[in-house]
């Protein structure tokens, strides 16, 4: 049985999320919004938006980063009986209309991780493009696979059973979350399928990314993944052998 749900982590992005929520509601799938320790005023507004659209609102009192918000969302979704969770950012960068295509691909490949391959327009900052290329280089090394899709795109469909198990072994829950969970699910033997999707950077949009702090955080993540890569690749080979 294929039971999909949309999971949206949100940290003080109410102004951007309010118009985006309208687009999400029009897609017609159940939605779980995880409020990751927003300020009291932001949380009140977010809860009202969710109520207006029939979204499930989950409040995490203390900000724990995107990874912890998604861990809460994954577990809530699994406990509600959903089989697949589509992660999408609350800031409106992603194309809500692509959700249907992502879920259709996931239904045909229920054991795979569907990963967004971003198609940027001119609004994408040059520094962010360069940073993504650097990360993709290191992910290719960590997986011994130069065909891995974009490692930082925030739009994906996760098979919840395997993902909830792997989330218990994560170490980097903030800006490194998207990278670490991708690599570790690959090591787990999960098939990775890319799906193109339009990504924009809205004028006047705000980001929780902090250049110095988060680039250092991602550097430490890649150091960690490279250090344990032989174990991860070995586990993938073993799992692949058992499946065959």
C-alpha angles and dihedrals in degrees: 000000000000113000112168130191134181115236119197123186112204131188115176093322098122096127092055094038097053096073092033090055089063090058091046092051091053092060090069104225128122114267134208117193117195113204101208102205099303122177115276093256093047091047093051091051093045092051090052092050091051092049091050092055099036094249121155107247119208120183123209104192095207125046108248103166133261093293095056090045090052091046089056090046094048093050093046090048093049092048089052090056100256119144102197133033125202112209115209129165121248097225097080098246093125130072108250090196089068092064091086091055092047093051092045090055092046092051090055090047105033095168095050135090110236109211126193116238103203123231105201131202126204092284093076111106113241092229091057092050091052092047091053092051090052091050092047089053092055093043089055088056094044092052098032084230121115091188096068114131126239107311098205106046109125096212115086143133114231126197097233101212096059094034095054090052094049093046088069089066099048120120103182113058102166128060091337094060098095091051099045097046091048093052095043094048087051090052087049088062098255115152113241117215120185122217122188117236135171116250124190135182105220118223109259092014120150127224132201089212114114111199103216100031097044097042088054089048091052091047089055090048093055090047089054094046093048090050094054096033096105090057092046094049091046090053090050091052091049093049092046090052092051092050091052 
